[in-house]
């Protein structure tokens, strides 16, 4: 009897829950979460709620269709299996409901294969919206998606898809116009000035002007101001491309009242992150005889290399050698291309011109990396019609296709200090690790030590 009452109580409780809560529950279930607390931050929760909840005008349209978020006398329940089947994409584009119904009925199980090509996903709408502004481009994607999935697109289906996509583009534009650009571009995304809509230009002109870069809301003025902003933040190759990162710096500048305040905040944050990263790598930051350059990246250092650094500290202590500094650990493909270009430019002979001036740099690259590895990158670095940033990006694309070794695998370090003492340390490390060490004199005297594996992990205990 108790069990029956308990279950009945649960059922009654569920029936009494508001349709708005049922709607949110189903949206969360579609996303694979049971609570908004599972989202990473308050900002992410606000964005999610803003993306999935219908506007007031849309709620009125829903009510006409039999969905009432504010009442309990629905013709159709927002928690019903039918709405779950539609995955609530219908609600994001309620005025296209008839077309969605037609597509579901006509395509049957194939609908789930093509839905992502025709409707913006409301769960991640704030990061997808800008990709839906061109209905013709989305229509081309839909046709290709149907073909790839092996789903026929009859004239009737094509007409319905076109109407749904046009509606989605309209919803996307409305969303972007209503929200700051910082909420509709992710940290890894970028926009050219041509991609900015009027609301973007208006907001950016106000923010840029507020931190001392006078800007009007024209596309050309905003483009020039973005270049100025990047220069003020120390970008060596500024252009007018707007990135999520530069938006974050602009937001910090607006909040702090000046670009200088944002610069100080960024430097403080970067230093704190560096120290935290070092502290998390088996206490490397507390080693007595090994220091690290500010630019060192600990993010993907292999365990063997970490243990080699710890062993290095012990060797220096035991043999009373001079302390050393590690100037490089892990390098991304981009960083590898950047370092190679810096060294290549440094090795050019300034007293000569033409091919003769480049020969020392070419020889240096080939000696260090080998002919087959270095030659395609040399060809890029020699092009006079490319900026340094373009050279780095093109070299990065080549490097990314090569097997990862050394710095790019998190298994190499560059060490500076007393060269005799560093040589001694490298020889001592050979007792514990399979490694390759090489003295290099550019950009300054240092040892490049690449760790393959430990010989005997017990020896490090």
N, C-alpha and C positions, 0 to 999 in steps of 0.2 A: 504493500500500500504506500509506504514512504517513497519507494522508487517511482511509483506512478505519479504521486503528487509532485515530486521533484521534476520529473520530465514535463508534466503538464505546466508547471510554473515556468520552465524554460521556454516552452512554446508560446505561452501567453506573453512573456517578456519580449520575445522576438517579434510577435505581432504588434505590440505596442510601440516598438522602436520606430523613430521617425524615418520617413522615406529618404531624407537627406543622409542619415546615418547609414541606411541600407545601401544607398548609392555609393558613399565613400568606402564602405566595407568591400563592396564588389570591385570598385576601382583598385583598392589595395590588393585584393586577391588576384586580380588580373596582373598586377605588378609583381606578385610573389611575396608580399609582406603582409603581416597581420596587424601592424601598428605603425603610425606615422613616426613614432620614436625610433624606428629602424632606419629612417633616413638620416644622412650624416650630419645635418646642421639645421638650425632654425630657418636659415635662408633657403635651404633646399626644400624644407617642408612648406614654406610660404609659396615658393615657386610651383611646387607640385599642386597645392590646393588651388592656386590661381589658374594653373593650366587646365585642371580637370573640372572645376566647377563652372556650370553654365552662367552666362551673364543674365541680367534681369529680363532682357528682351527674349533671350533664348529660353528662359524658364517659362515665359508666357507661351511660347511656341510649343514647348513640351507639354504644357497643361492642355493645350488644344488637342494634342495627340493622345492624351490620356495618362501622361506622366506628371504627377503633381508633387514637387519636392517639399512643398509647405503643408500639404494636407495628408489625410489618411484614406481618402475615398478615391483611390486610383482605379481606372479601368484596367490598367496593367501595373503590376508591381515592379519597382525598380530593383528588387532583389530576385526577380523571377529568373527561371532558367533561360527563357527566351532572351532577356537582356544580357545575361551572362554570355550566351552564345554569340551575341553581337559584339561582346567585349567592350561595350560602351563607346565604341568609335562612332556609333550612330548618334549618340548624345552630343558629341563634339561638333557634329555637323547635322543638327536636327532637321534643318530645312531640306536636306538631301535624303531624308528617311525613306521616301517612296522608292528612290533609286537604289538605296541600299537593300531594301526588302526585295526588289526585283533581282538584284545581283545574287543575293543569298539563295533565293528560290531557283534561279536559273542555273547558277554554277554549282550549287550543292557543296560537296566536300572540297571542290576546287577553290571555293571562295577564300578559304584560309591560306591558300598558296599565293594569292595575288593581292590580298587586302593591304599589305604594306606599301604597295605601289600606288594605291589610289587614295588613301586617307592618311593625314598626319596622325601620328600616335599621340593622343592627348597626355599620356603619362610623361612623355619626354618632349612635349610640344615646345617648351621654351628653348630647347636646344636645336629643334628640327625646323622651326617656323621659317627661318630665312631660306631654307632649301625648297620651299613651296611657293615662292613668289612668282615663278614663271610657269603658268599653266601649260604652255606649249611644250616646254622642256619636260615637265612631269608627265604629259601625255605620251611623249616619246619613250620615257622610262617605262610607263605602264605597258605600252605595246611590246617593248622588249621583254618586260617581266612576264607577260602572258605567254610570249613565245618560248622563253626559257623554261617556264613551268609546264609547257605543253597544254595550255588552256586555250581553246578557240575563242577568238574575239569576233563575234557576229556584229553586224551593223547595229542591232538593238543594244547589245552589251556595250559596244564602243560609245554609243550616244549617252548611255547612262553613266559610264565611267567618266566621260568628258564633263558632264554636269557636276559630278561629285568632285572631280579635281578642281574645276573652276570655283566651286564653293569652298574647297579647302584652301585655295590660293587667297580667296577673299578673307577667310577667317585668319589666315596667317598674316596678311597685311594689316588687318585690324589689330591683331595681337602685338605686332611690332610697333605700330603707331602708338599704342597705349602704354608700352613698356620702355624703360630706359634701355639703351643699347647694351649696357653692362649686364642686363638680365637676359639678353637674347644672343649673346656671343660667348662661347666657352673659352677657357684659358688656352686651349690648343687651336682655336679657330682664328681666322684672319679675314679682313674685308678690305677691298680696294675702295677708293673714294667713289667709284662708279656704282658700287653696291649699296651705298648709303641711301636711305630714304629720307624724306623731308624731316621727319621727327628726329632722326639721328643727327642731321645737320644742325637743327635748332638746339638740341641738348649739348652737342659737342661745342658749338660756338659759344654758348654760355659758360660751360666749364672751362674751356681754354682761356676765354677772356678773364675769368675769375682768378686765374693764376698768372696773369700778366702777359698772356699771348693774345693780343687783340685779334678777334676773329669774327667775321660775319657768317651768315648761314648759307653762303654759296659753296658749291662743291670745291671750287678752286681754292677759296680762302681756307676751308677746313683742311684740304690736302696739304697746303703750305704750312699750316700751323702744326699738323701732325709731324711733319719733317722737323720743324723747330723744336717741338716737344721731345722728339727722339734725340736730337742733338744736345738738348739741355740735360737729358738723362744719360749722356755719354755713349750713345750708339755710334759706332765708328762708321757705319754705312747706312745712315738714315734714309728712309724712303717714305712714301705716303701710305704704305700698307698699315692698316690699323689691326693690331693684335689684341688678344685678351690680356696679355701681360702689360702692354702699354696702357690699356684702359684701367687696369688695376693701379698702376702708378699714377695716372691722372686722377683717379678717385681719391688716392691717398693725398695727392697734392691739394685737391679741392677741400678735403676734410681738414688738412693741416694748415691751410691758408697760403701755401707757397710750394713751389717745386723744390726749393732748398730743404724745407722741412721733410718732404717726401724722400729726398735723397738721403738725409740723415737717418730716417726711419728704415729705409731699405738697407743701408750699410750696417746698421745695428742688427737688423733681422738676419742678414746674410752671415754676419759674424757669429750670432747666436746659433744659427743652423749648423755652421761649420763646427763649432765647438761641441754641439750636441751630437753630431754625426761621429766625431772623433771619440767622444766619451762612450758612445754605444758600440764601438768596434773594439771590444775586449780591453777597454781602458787605454787605448793607444795614446790619447791626449796627455796621459799622466806619465809617460815614459820619460826617464831622466836624461837620456842621451840622444834621443831622436826627436827632432822638431819637424813641423810640417809647414810648407808654404801655404799661404792663404787660399790659393786656387785649387788645392788638392781636393779631389773628389773621392770620398770614401764609399759612395753609394753602392758600388758593385765589386768590392775588393774580395778576392777569393780567400777562403779560410787558410790555405797554404801560405799565401802572401802575408796575411795578418800574422801568422805564427813566425814567419821569417823576420818580420819587423820586430816582434817581441824578442826573438833570438838575437837580432842585431843589437838591440839595446843591452842585452846581457853580455855579449862579446865585447862591446865597447867598455862596459863597466869592468869586466874581468881583466882586460888587457890594458886598461888605463889609456885608451885611445881618445882622440878628439871627438866631440859630439858631431853628428851629421844632421843634414836637413833633407827631407824627401820633398822634391819639387813637383813630382807627378806620380799619380797612381792610375786609377781608371780613366780612360778617355772614350767618349762617344765617337761615332764615325765623324760627326761634325767637328768635334774638337781635334781629332787626328788630322783632318784636312786643314784646319786652321793652323795648327802647329807646323805642319809640313810647309804651308805657304809662307809663314813667318820665317822659317829657317831658309827656305828657298830664296826669298827676297834678301835676307841678310847675307847670303853667300854670293850674291852678284858682285862683280868687280866694278866699282864705281869709277875707276880710272879708265875703263874701256867703254866701247859702245857696240851696239848691235849684237851679233851672235857671240862675239868674243867676251862680252860682259856677262853673258848667260852661262858660258861654259863651266866656270867654277861651281855654279849652283847645280847645273846638270850633273856634273861629276859627283858632287856631294850626295845628291839624291840617289844616284845609281849605286854608289859605293855602300850606302846605308840600307837601301831597300831592294837592290837588285834591278837589272834592266827591265824584266817583264813587269814587275810590280810598279816601278817608278815611271816608265816611259809614258803611259797614257796620262798620268797626272802632270808630268812635265809639259806635255803638249797643251794641257789646259792652262797651266800657270804662265805659259809664254804668250798667251793671247792678249794683245794690247787693247782689244775692243771690249773686254770684260772688266767689270769692277771686281774688287777683292771678294766681295760677298758672293758674286756670281761664280767666281773661280772656286770658292770654298764649297758652294752648293753642288757644282758639277763634280768636283773631286769626291765629295761625300757620297754621291750616287755610285761612283766607281768603287770606292772603299767598302761600301755596304755590301757589295757582291763578293768581297774577298773573305776567306775563312778568318774568323776572329782569333787573334793571337795577342800575346804581350799585353800592352796597356788596354786594348779593346776587349780583352777577355778578363781584365781585372787581375792579371798575374804578373805585372811588371811594375818596377819603380825606378825613378831616376833619383840618384843620391849625390849630393854635393857635400863638400867639406875638404879636409886635408886628404889629397888624392892618395897618398901612401897609406893612410889609415883606412880609407874607404876600400882600397885594394885588399888590405889585410882582412877586413870584415867580409868581403866577398869570398875570399879563399876559405875562411873559417865556416861560412855558411854552407860550403860544399860538403862539409861533414854531415850535415843534417838534411840537405835538400838536393834534388836534381835540379840544376839551374844553369843558366847561361849568363855570364857577365861580360860586359864590354865597355871599355873607356871610350867616351865620345867627347869631342872638344867644342862642338857647336850645339846650342848657342853659347855655351861656356863649359869649362871642364866639369864632367860628371861621369858617374858610372850608371849604365843601364843594366839592371839586374832583372832577369825574367825567371820566375819560379815555376817549375813543372809540377813537382810533387815533393812530399816529405819522404826521406829515406826510412826514418824510424821515428814514428810519433812518440814512442816512449822516451826518446832521448830529449824531448822538449819538456818533459814533466819535471 
